[in-house]
Amino acid sequence: MTSGKQLKTLDGFRETYGGCVASIGKFDGVHRGHLQIVRQLNAHAQQYNVPSLVIVIEPHPEEFFAEDVRDCPPRLSEAAEKVDLLKNAGADLIYLLRFDEALCQLSPEAYVTEILAETLNVQCLIIGNDFRFGHQRRGDYALLQVMGEQHGFSVVETESVQLGEQRISSTFIRECLAKADFRTVEAALGRAYSIGGRVMKGRQLGRQLGFPTANLALNRRNIPLHGVYACCCEIRTATGQEQSVRGVANIGYRPTVEKQGEAMLEVHLLDFEQDIYDADMTVTFCHLVRPEQKFDSLEQLQAQIARDIEAAKAWFATQSADADSEPTSDVK
């Protein structure tokens, strides 16, 4: 059985795999609730002797319909991050289902018949009871059950995962990130929250102000964090060198220097002077230093950056002794 493979197309799926046990959703953040779905998929896939398939809807429907994407829920993870996380979770196959006008106009009945039954030969569909699909979102869990009987596949409800009395969901994690509650976020995700990307050349403003930054473009229109954070960075250069560095991250829309800019993640690495352009960097957010704000002048911004760096250093100094060699987030 194949494991951890991303499918670029569904053409010839039945001939190659015979069928599958599948789940459909946005899987934003790939949190512990999603990991439980993968476990469900794999358990049922073993029973049917077919691969497990996670169908990830991209872009998110809210993004597709929104006139201003900043009005839709912030993304926890990009599509590529979802694929990697789902591979690590043990899904056999992952497919990004493009949400476009054609899919939007597809009737619920055609959705089930053409995609689930004819193309995928789904043996078992594991889905949330609040799942809506098809034109005008007319398809629901009850329709899936009825059509599943017609096409010979079973429909199983996803098992939720609780954190105390709270059901883990992408919405809950966004709420915790907005409050910089990184302890709860890590408990809900099963890992510390991080954002990764390629270090790119920016406007060199940080260097001009005396605080050079590593800049990561955020391939998402709306972001779940805004402000300045103490962070821990994992850097992987093109030569394969890896190192861990503490830093101060500014994530947001840079209101002081841009009127309408794209979201950007800028990290000033502490006690670090190497050239890391084109390196891959993962930024783990540890502690909120201050919210995002606009300054009246670059001089005010420069003075505040100096204070931010000192505040981040002070926070790192308060952490446990083992953080001297491997800094951690607020989660103990």
N, C-alpha and C positions, 0 to 999 in steps of 0.2 A: 504493500500500500504506500502510495506517495505521501510525503509529509512536508508541510510548510511551503507549498508552491502557489505562487500567484498566477492566476490565469489571465491572459491578455484577451481571450475571446472564449465564447461558449460554443463556437462552431465545432461540431463533432464530439460534443461532450458525452452523449450517450454511447457512442461507439468506443470511446476511450475508457470511460469509467463505469459504464453500465447504468449507473444511477448515483444517488447520494442521499445523505441526511443533511438538511440545510436549515439555516436561520438567516433572516434578513433584518437589517437595521443600519443605523448610522454608526454604531460602535464608537462614539466619540469618547476619547480618553482610554478606551479598553480597560475599564476598571474591573474590580473584583466580581461585579455582577456579570459582566461580559465573560470573564474567565470561567464562571460557573456555567454559562451557556455553552462554551467550548467543551467543557467536561461532559455536559449533557449530550452534545452532538457526537462526541467520540464514543460514548457508551452506547448510544443507539446505532451508530455506524458499525460498531463491532457486531451487533445483533443482526444487522442486515447485510453485513459483509460488503459494504460500499464505503467510499471516502466521506469524511465530513466536509461540508462546504459552508463557509461564511460569506454571505453576500452583503457587501458594504455599499450603501447608497451614497454616491458622490456626484455632484456636491450635495450638501444637505438641502432638503426641500425648502427650508426657511430661507436659505441663501438664494436659491433659484428664484423665489417669488418676491423677495424683498427689493423695494426700490432703492433703499439705502441699506447696504449690508450691515452697517453698524447698528441697525435696529434689530437684527436677528441675534440669536444666542451666540456668545463668543465660542470659538472653536477651542477645544482642549488639545486636539491633535490634528496634524495634517494627514492626508491620505497615505503617504508613504510611511509615516509613523504607525498608523493603524495596521498596515500590512505587516510591518516588522514585529509589532507587539502580538498580533494574532498568530504569526508563525511561531514566536517564542511560546505562546500559550498552548501550542500543540494542534492547531487546526490543520487538517490535511490540505485543504484548498481554500484560497481566498480569491474572490472576484469583485472588482469595483464595478458596480452597476451604475451606469451613467444616468443621472436624473436629468432629463431634458424634456422638451415639449412633446416628443413622441411618446415617451414613457408616461408623461403626465396625462396625455389624452387616451391612453389605453384603458379600456373598460376593466373593471375588476375580474370579470369572467375571462376575458382574453388574457389578462395578466396571469391568472392561474393556469389556464389551458396552454398558452403558448410558451411561457417561461418555465413554470414549475413542472408541468406534466410532460409536454412534448420535448422541450429542449433539455431539461435536467433529469427527467424521470425520477423526481423526488419520491423517496420511499417514506420519509417522515419529515415533517416540517416542525421545527421547534421555534415558537414565536410568542411574543407577549400578547396578552389578551386585549391590549389597547392598540394593537397594530392596525393602521389604516393604509389602504393602498388603492390604486386605480383612479380613474377619472373622478374628480371632485371628492376623492377620499371615501368613495362609497363602499369599498371593500372593507370587511372587518373579520374578526375572529370567527364569528358564527358562519359567515359565508365560506371561509376557508374549511371549516369542518364539513359543511355540506358538499362542497366541491371536492374535498379530499376523499370522501366516500365515493363520489362519482369516478374519480381518476385513480383510486386505489392507493392513496397515501394517507397516513395518519397525521393528526395535528396534536402536538404536545405543547402545553404552556411552559414558558420559561420559568425557572426557579429563581426567585429573588434572593438577594443576600442582604442581611441586615448589619448595621453598625450600631449596636445598642438597639434603640427603638426606631432608628431611621433606616429606610430602605435606601441602599446605595444606588445612585443614579447620576447621570452626567449633570443634570440640573443641580443636584445637591452639591456636587464637587465644584461647580461654578460658583455657587453661593459661598462655599468655604474659601475658595481662592479670593473672592472679592473682599473677604474679611481677613485675608492673609493667615488663615488658620491652617498652616501647613502640616501640623500634627494630624488633624482629622483627614486632610487630603491624602496624606501618605497611607493612613489606615484604610481609606476607601479605595485607593488605587492599588494598594499592595506594593507600592514603590514611591519614592519621592517624586514630586512633580518637576519636570524638566522640559526644556525646549532646546532642540538641536538644529544645527544648520552649518553652512559653509561661511567661513570668515571672509568678508568682502571689503573692498575699499569703499569708504564713505566720503563725506565731505571734508574730512581731516579737521573738523571743528574742535573735537576733543584735544587733538594734538596742539592746535593753536592756543587753546586755553590752558595748556600745560598738563592735561590729563588724557593721554591717548587711549582710544577705545578699540576693542575688537567689535566689529559690526556684523550682525546677522540679519538678513532679510527675513521677514515673517510672511510666509506664503498663506496668509489668512487675513481676511478683511477686518474681522473683529476679534479682539484679543481678551483673554480672561484676567489679565493682570495689567495694572497701570501704576507706575511709580518707580521708586528706587529701592532696590533690595540687596542685602548681603547674599552672596551666592557662591557656589562651588562649581568649578568648571573642569571638565575633562576635555583635553585637547589632543587630537590625533592628526599628526602632520602627514603630508603625502609620502614621506619616507617610512611611515609606520611608527614613528616615535610617539609615545603617549606620556602625558603628565597631568597632574592635578594641580590646580591653582585656585586660590581664593580671589574673589572679585567683588565689585560693586556694579550691579546691573541697573540700567535705566531702560524700562520697557514702556512704550507708549507712542504718541504721535508728535513728540518734540514741539510742544506749542510755543516755546520761546523763539524757535528759529524757523518754523514752517507753519504756514496758515492751513494748508490742506495736504498733509503728507501721509504716506503709507506708514503703517505700523512698523516700528523698528526696535530691535533689541541691541543695545550698546553696552559693552562690559569693559570697565576699567579693571585690568588685572593687577592685583597688588604685588609689588616687588617683582615685577616681570617686565622684561624689555626685549624679548625675542620677536622676530618677524614671523607672524603666523598667518599671513594672507593665504587663502585657499585651504587652510587646515579645516578639519571638521571639529566643531566644538559643541558640547552638550552643557547647558547651563541649568543647574539645579538651584531652585529658589529656596532660601533658608529663612529669611527674616525681613520684614518690611522696615525700611529706614524712614521713608516718608512717601506720601501720595504724590502723584504727578501734579506739577504746578507750572504756571507761566510766570516768567520774570520780566521786569521792565527793561533790563539791559543784559548784555553778555557779561558785564562785570559782576552783576548780582548773581548770575548763573554760575560764574567761575567761583565766587566765594562760597556758594551753596554746595558745589561739587566737593570742595575741600572739606566742608563740614560733613558731607555725606560719607566721604572716605574715612574720616576719623570716627564717625558713628559706627560704620561697619566694622572697623578694626576693633573698636571697643566691644561690640557684640561678640565677635569671634573670641576675644580675650576672656569673655565670661563663660565660654563653653568648657566642657569637661577636659581633663588633661589629655585624653587620647585624641581630642580634636586638633592638637598641635600638629599631629602627623597626618590625620585624615579627618578634615572638618565635616561635620554632619549638619543636617537641618534641625529644625525645632523638635523633630520627633526623636524621642529617646528610646 
